């Protein structure tokens, strides 16, 4: 298992087929996954938390995407395990811990989120150690299961997307894009079979998907 402080080369398959856009948007991907310079500085100098407002739109697939087609061919894959833990009693407040892996490289985070309005949330996140992650995992929220998914990070038309392919729950594909303004126009790849937008559908929040008793089909 690689130490999170170790410099490591991430490969994308056949280097001769490396797409120029993949190289261009790598810093963006790393930024979204928590490898920002400012976050590194926070780790070094002991700043405990990073807070920001998150504005995103989410879309549900009607069938699995073709991962060998279009922008997905050059996507960076990140394996994610996500656990919701007991936190505030406020209904809209959520607290989770997450393990993010690229190959043998792993980092761990604790995140608190609360809703601000249509497509808007406040997120407070800090990096934690593996030991702290394992300790906090014992406080898993009652009647929830661990969310397991592979995240595909890619660019399309100068937009940064994240496609989550869920392992648990299975056969579920959700596309996300983070925006500066909620009304900004989004250009979706035409080869994606999008069923509908689910930005404000609570049933498709990660927290709701983690609920063990959930047995409904993904309508």
Order of alpha helices (4+ residues) and beta strands (2+ residues): alpha-alpha-beta-beta-beta-beta-beta-alpha-beta-beta-beta-beta-alpha
